[in-house]
Amino acid sequence: MLAEPTSLLDRPRPSPPLDWLTLTDAFEIACMVRCTPPPAADVRRLDPGPHRGGIAEFNREDAAHRMRQLLGRLDVPVQHELTTGGLRRRYELHRLAVPPQHRAAYANLLTTGWRQGRRELLGGPFPGASAARRLWRPRLAAAAWRAALLAGGRHVRRHCLGIRLADRDLAAVLVRSAALLEVPAALRPGAGCFLVIVPNGEYRTRITESAELAAAG
């Protein structure tokens, strides 16, 4: 039988908080991964965590390009594979794979980025918040929506823009993020998913403009 830890020094220590710039990039990646269905079953068996064994799959080139850009800024290498298929309706599948020797760092970034970013967005308001927090919380909100618009399932109707998600926590983050960007958003259950809805017109424009890549810096 293994001995119980005898002191606080024997217990695993949580990762230190990320600086705001690193946090925003890591949080956006975590949101993108949560927007997508899990990859192939063999990868899930390899690592069932939210970082999915360092594998992410997208059906849009711009989503894959954005994730590669973010990982490059975080000094995490990634391999990009493109698969095409279909007969009448062609499709593309972009698979990004972090090399095995870098997956621990990648997993730590996603885990810490998601927890810290989620706490910042859902935990407010913060009385007496610092100037940095007042500046970066809307940027975190924009990063969440940028991820959803790139990697989430679009549900476009004449009166609204919707994002289909399987992850309830991410859906709640998007609703709160919309509020920080002064946009009303509603959360509705769908068939096997959650639907986050933003009205068309001024509010949809505000969300999409906030999420433009130029705003990411």
N, C-alpha and C positions, 0 to 999 in steps of 0.2 A: 504494500500500500504506500502511495506517495505521501510524504510528510506535508502537513498543512504549512502555509507560509507563516513564519514566526515574527515577521516585522513588516512594516509598511514598505521597507526597501525591497522585499521579496515580491511585491505585487507589481503587475504591469502598469506602467505609467501612461496616461493619456498623451496624445500628441500635442505639442504646443500650438497655440492659435496661429493661424496664417495671417500674414499682413494683408491689407485690403486688396492690393492688386492681385496677389497670388490667389486669395480667396475668391475673387470674382471670376477668374479664369477657371479655377478648379470647380467652383459651384456650377458654372455654365456647362462644363463637361459632364458633371454628375447629372444635371437636369436632362441633357441630351440623351445620355444612356438610359435614364428612367423613362424617356419618351418612347423608346423602342421595345419591341418584344425581345425576349431572350434569344440568343443565337442557338445554333444547333445543339442537340441533346448531349453530344460528346463534350462540348465546351461547358455546359451546365454541370456535368459530372466532374469536370476538372476543377471547377471553382464555383460554388453556388452563390457566392456573395454578390452584393449589388454591383461590384466592378466586373463581374462575369468573366473572370479569368483573363482580363486584359483584352477582351474581344468586344467590338461594337460593330453593328451592321446597320447600314442606312440604304434607303432606296433612292436617295437624292445626292447628286454629286456635291452640291453646295454645302450640305450638312457634313459630308465627309471632309471636305476641304476646310470647313470651319474647325472641326475637331482637330485635324492635323495642325492647323495654325495655333490653336490653344496649347496643344501638347508641345509644340515646338517652343513656345514661350516659356513653358514650364520645364524645359530640358528633358522631356520624356520622348524617346524615339518611338516610332510607330511604322509598321509596314502596311501598305495599302494594296488590297487585291480587288480587282473588278471582275465580276461575273455577269454575263449577259445571257438572256434566254427568251423563250416565248416564240410563238409563230406569228399569229395575227397581231397580238399585242406584245410588243417587246418590253422587256424590263431590264433594269440594271440593279445589281446588288454590290454595294461598296462595303467591304469588310476591312476594318482597321484592327490590327493585332499588335499589342505591345510585346516586345521580345521578353522571354521568360526572366532574364536577369534584371529587368526593370519593372516587373509586375508588382513587386512589393511596394516600391515607391509610388507607383501609379495607384494601387489600391489605397494606400495611406492618404494620398492627395484627394481622391474621390470621397473617401469616408469622412475625413476631416472637413473638406470643403462643403459637403452636403450638410453635415451636422451644424457647422458654424454658420453657414449661409441660411439654413432653415431657421435657426434660432434667431438670427438677426431680423428676418422678415416676419416671423410669427410672434416674436416676443415683445414687440413694441406696444405702445410708445415708450421711449426712454426719456424720463424727465432729466433735463440738464444734459442732453446728449452733446458729445463733442462735435466740433465742426467737421471732423473727418467722418464720423458716423452719419451726420446729416447729409454729407455729400455722397457717401458710398452706398447707403441703403437703397436709394433710388437706382443706382447703377446695378446693384444686385438684382433688383426687381426687373430692370431692363434685360439683364442677362438671362433670367428665368424665361422671360417671354421670347427672347431671341432663340433660345434653345427649343422652345415649344413650337415656334413658327417654322423652324428649320426641320425639326425631327419628329414633331407630333403629327397626329392624324388630323388633317384639315377637314372642317365641316362648315362649308361656306353656304350661306343662304342669303336671300335678298335682304333680310332685315338684320342679319348678325354674322359675326365671324365666330366659329367654334373650334375648339381643339379637343380631340378625343384622346383620352389617356386611360391606361389601365392602373396607374399608380395614384391612389387617393391622396397620399401626402403631397405629391407634386401638384395635383389639382388644387389643393388648399393653398399651397405656396403661390400658384398663379393668381388665385382670387385675391390674396393679400397683396401680391405684387401689383396687380392692377389698381388697387386702392391707393397704394403709395404713388402711383403714376397718375392719380386723380381720374381714374377710369372705373366705372361700375362694371362688375363682372358677376355672373351667376354660375353656380355649380348645379348641374342636373345629372341624375343618373341616366345612363344609356344602356343599351343591350350589351352587357358584359364589359362596360367601360364607364368612365365619368366624362361629362362634357362641360367644358368651361366656355361660357358664351360672353361675348362683348358686342354691344349694339353697333350697327353700322353707322357711318357718318363720322362725326367729330371724334367719337371715342375710339373707333377702329383706327382712324388716322393717327391719333395720339399714341396708341399702342404700337403700331407698325413703325412710326417715326422714332419712338423711344428705343425700339429694338434694332434699328438699322446698325450695320456693322461699323459705320463711321462713328457712332456714339460710344463704341466700346473702347476707343482709344488705341 
